[in-house]
Amino acid sequence: MDFISIDFETANNNNNSACSMGLACVKGLKIINTYYYLIRPPTLEFGKKNIEIHGITPEDVENKPEFPEIWEEIKDLFEGNIIIAHNAQFDMSVLKSLQLKYDLDIPDFKYICSIPISTKACKGIGNSLQERAEYLEIDMGEHHNAMDDAITCANIVINTINKKKNKSFQSFLNTYTSLPIRNFSELKHQAYMRKSNKFENVNISEIIPDVEELNYSHAFYGKNIVFTGKLSELSRKNAMQIVVNLGGVLKSGVSRTTDYLIVGIQDKSIVAGEGGLSRKEEKAYELLANGFDIKIITEDEFYDLISEKSF
């Protein structure tokens, strides 16, 4: 395969609650096979907003197989293939959450987010699946149907490659070597997609180091750090204090000089894009796709980096 695109829909805010999944297999820049599954989640607790988004109800999945049974059918597809998703952090987090929930033997594989890929052909266009599809003149089918969204994701990548006049997916990767290709085994997943309250308003100028000596050897020392979203374990102010105590430099917005964007939980009712990305994330992905070395890290990765400090 050139690649396989994937899309999950979930029953509630727990990322192990997958209730549907779509896969689109691409070879020779053509979709050659598709798979669609309705999935019985670990519980039949469905969030009202989730149902409003994808239209799947507990009655639709109560007699469907759970994910381990489905995994037996599809696991060979993940051997040696690159997996692509739109806003891959979410879909990979769902897969990781399922792996942990059911103790599944999911092999390591490489994955890429379709946002930095499609930015090569969609500069200045919003990052949501719908915005990219409309710009590239792709028929989305039924948005938030996992099968249609997986096909749309695949076509976004295919159309991008064609627009950039690359003859194959591999030649596209060879041309754009800065694309963030990641290993699934290294994913710091998000276990929950939670709705948060409005973020606290913190004046960056008020955050000053409260330690006698900065940690000159820390990864954050001298680096420009930006936060987006709400952290589940720390207040924004406390997290910022830890950063400056480690020698980091707080910034309010993403720019070419940003070194780290720390991504917390986004409130989908206030983020700009339908893909669940804040404007800061959208900007960071655009800059990353254009060769700027910005590290976009999850809340768990942030905690790993500050683990030597007490919080």
Secondary structure as UniProt FT lines:
FT   STRAND          3..10
FT   TURN            15..16
FT   STRAND          18..27
FT   TURN            28..29
FT   STRAND          30..38
FT   HELIX           48..54
FT   HELIX           58..61
FT   TURN            62..63
FT   HELIX           67..74
FT   HELIX           75..78
FT   STRAND          83..85
FT   TURN            86..87
FT   HELIX           88..102
FT   STRAND          110..113
FT   HELIX           114..119
FT   TURN            120..121
FT   TURN            123..124
FT   HELIX           129..135
FT   TURN            136..137
FT   TURN            143..144
FT   HELIX           146..163
FT   TURN            164..165
FT   HELIX           169..175
FT   TURN            177..178
FT   STRAND          182..183
FT   HELIX           184..186
FT   HELIX           204..206
FT   TURN            216..217
FT   TURN            219..222
FT   STRAND          224..228
FT   HELIX           236..245
FT   TURN            246..247
FT   STRAND          249..250
FT   TURN            256..257
FT   STRAND          260..263
FT   TURN            268..270
FT   TURN            274..275
FT   HELIX           279..289
FT   TURN            290..291
FT   STRAND          295..298
FT   HELIX           299..305
FT   TURN            306..308
//
